[in-house]
Amino acid sequence: MTTQRPNPTLRPEFWKRPLSSLSAKEWEALCDGCGKCCLNKLEDGETGEVFFTRIACRLLDGETCRCGQYENRKTFVPECVVLTPGTLKDIAYWMPSTCAYRLLSEGKPLPEWHPLLTGDADSVHAAGMSVRGWTLPEFEVPEEDWEDHIIEDL
């Protein structure tokens, strides 16, 4: 278990402030490290409903549930979305329902297992809320078969 130490550059309970007022470090600290946003999604063209699949982005590290090339991800995956306070309102609908960015934008609290509340970076994994151990690499599954890997409850 890896315990996070309080970061002196982060204001106490900064997540309770408006998202637009957060510093870059605070914004990044909201990520719980679940890896769910790095799952490939299918969107119904008629209804707009979004379906998550077990198929992970080629850059997702299945053990850490973090992007293996975070700083350079747009170079390798041009369609990767950069989440910012400005883009959140347009893309929150396809973020996982447990995502801190989505929850906070909807006026909801962080889940009790969130690392900012527990002080433990592994709490997301211990709670079974990450994709650790159950994703498939996108290059191993033909795109036409992604529908066979839709996740019902995420």
Buried (B, 14 or more C-beta within 10 A) or exposed (E): EEEBEEEEEBBEEBBEEEBEEBEEEBBEBBBBBBBBBBBBBBEEEEEEEBBBBBBBBBBBBBEBBBBBBEEEBEEEBEEBBEBEBEEBEEBBEBBBEBBBBBBBBEEEEBBEBBBBBBEBBBBBBEBEBBBBEEBBEBEEBEEEEBEEBBBEEB
